[in-house]
Amino acid sequence: MQQTNTLIDAVLEDGGLTLKQLATICAVEPDWIVRHIQEGLLQPLSQQPEWRFSSAHLVRVRRIVILERNFEALPELAALVADMQEEIDDLRRRLHRAGLD
C-alpha cells in the first residue's frame, strides 16, 4: 500500500492522474470513468483529449465504485452519497480548524 501511495503522490505532483492511471488505481475500466463523466457524475480537471484528475477525484471514484459494487447502488445514487460524504468531510475539517471538534 505504501508503494501505491508513493506512486499516486508522484503522479499527482506531475499534474494529476490520466484517465488510464485513475482507472488502473481504482480497478475500473476507463469506459466506466468516461460514462460517469458523460453522465455528469465526475468532472475532470481538464477536458479531452487529455483528461486529468486530482487526488479528490481519486477519493470520489473509489467511493462511488465501493457503493456501486458493494451495495449495487445506481451511479446517480452512488454519486449523491459521495457528494454527501465530501460535504461531511469538509464540515469536519472546518470544525477542526475552528477548534470545535
Secondary structure, DSSP 8 states (H G I E B T S, - for coil): -HHHHHHHHHHHHTT-B-HHHHHHHHT--HHHHHHHHHTTS---SS-TTS--B-HHHHHHHHHHHHHHHHH---HHHHHHHHHHHHHHHHHHHHHHHTT--
